[in-house]
């Protein structure tokens, strides 16, 4: 059985609201989870071994949309080449406005970035600074559980309010709270007979 564990001695846990669950942020497809756009502070500050917890909005119950343990971090200027040249991330480059790939910015030789059409709806005017210059990095996790904000079969609500957040995000450093969450989450996986990480729900189409 694959379970959520602490990969480093003192990880941080970041929780935030997944306001728009369209498959771009996070992107949970093809047995890998990436957070490449949106949430710039988390992407800039998180480290390998930290845990990312995405929650649905309050009107939808604040249940868990996804939980990911970060095992790799890639600078944005290297992400396009990584997606282009590797088999594990090559589906991240969007091909049209309906594609949920999150590798939407192409680093060019002159230091600028080109923007690809995608389902994200991101624009140069509104999102370039947040995606690239404030966020800077792409978070990657191969141990993750994605349930989707609209998937009732795996509706997991938090046992207490310590990890709830409003706008922005919450960073938890208290190891007791993190340990309690890990125990809770693994028990929920056991009850639902979920024995491996991966994608168990769908995002909004």
ChimeraX attribute file (.defattr): number of C-alpha atoms within 10 A of each C-alpha:
attribute: neighborCount
match mode: 1-to-1
recipient: residues
	/A:1	9
	/A:2	12
	/A:3	19
	/A:4	20
	/A:5	14
	/A:6	16
	/A:7	14
	/A:8	10
	/A:9	8
	/A:10	13
	/A:11	20
	/A:12	21
	/A:13	24
	/A:14	20
	/A:15	24
	/A:16	23
	/A:17	24
	/A:18	22
	/A:19	14
	/A:20	15
	/A:21	21
	/A:22	19
	/A:23	20
	/A:24	27
	/A:25	22
	/A:26	27
	/A:27	23
	/A:28	27
	/A:29	19
	/A:30	13
	/A:31	15
	/A:32	19
	/A:33	27
	/A:34	26
	/A:35	24
	/A:36	31
	/A:37	28
	/A:38	20
	/A:39	19
	/A:40	21
	/A:41	15
	/A:42	23
	/A:43	22
	/A:44	18
	/A:45	10
	/A:46	20
	/A:47	17
	/A:48	17
	/A:49	21
	/A:50	19
	/A:51	28
	/A:52	23
	/A:53	23
	/A:54	27
	/A:55	27
	/A:56	22
	/A:57	19
	/A:58	13
	/A:59	6
	/A:60	10
	/A:61	14
	/A:62	21
	/A:63	23
	/A:64	25
	/A:65	28
	/A:66	24
	/A:67	25
	/A:68	29
	/A:69	26
	/A:70	23
	/A:71	16
	/A:72	14
	/A:73	20
	/A:74	15
	/A:75	16
	/A:76	23
	/A:77	19
	/A:78	13
	/A:79	23
	/A:80	21
	/A:81	15
	/A:82	17
	/A:83	17
	/A:84	15
	/A:85	11
	/A:86	10
	/A:87	9
	/A:88	13
	/A:89	23
	/A:90	17
	/A:91	18
	/A:92	24
	/A:93	22
	/A:94	21
	/A:95	15
	/A:96	12
	/A:97	13
	/A:98	13
	/A:99	18
	/A:100	26
	/A:101	28
	/A:102	26
	/A:103	27
	/A:104	27
	/A:105	24
	/A:106	19
	/A:107	17
	/A:108	11
	/A:109	7
	/A:110	6
	/A:111	9
	/A:112	11
	/A:113	16
	/A:114	12
	/A:115	15
	/A:116	19
	/A:117	19
	/A:118	21
	/A:119	20
	/A:120	22
	/A:121	12
	/A:122	17
	/A:123	13
	/A:124	13
	/A:125	7
	/A:126	10
	/A:127	15
	/A:128	18
	/A:129	13
	/A:130	16
	/A:131	23
	/A:132	21
	/A:133	13
	/A:134	17
	/A:135	22
	/A:136	20
	/A:137	26
	/A:138	25
	/A:139	26
	/A:140	23
	/A:141	23
	/A:142	17
	/A:143	20
	/A:144	27
	/A:145	28
	/A:146	25
	/A:147	24
	/A:148	28
	/A:149	28
	/A:150	17
	/A:151	15
	/A:152	11
	/A:153	11
	/A:154	20
	/A:155	16
	/A:156	17
	/A:157	15
	/A:158	16
	/A:159	11
	/A:160	9
	/A:161	7
	/A:162	13
	/A:163	20
	/A:164	18
	/A:165	18
	/A:166	11
	/A:167	8
	/A:168	12
	/A:169	18
	/A:170	18
	/A:171	16
	/A:172	17
	/A:173	13
	/A:174	12
	/A:175	14
	/A:176	10
	/A:177	14
	/A:178	20
	/A:179	13
	/A:180	11
	/A:181	19
	/A:182	17
	/A:183	13
	/A:184	14
	/A:185	20
	/A:186	17
	/A:187	13
	/A:188	16
	/A:189	20
	/A:190	13
	/A:191	9
	/A:192	11
	/A:193	10
	/A:194	17
	/A:195	12
	/A:196	14
	/A:197	20
	/A:198	22
	/A:199	19
	/A:200	15
	/A:201	19
	/A:202	18
	/A:203	19
	/A:204	12
	/A:205	9
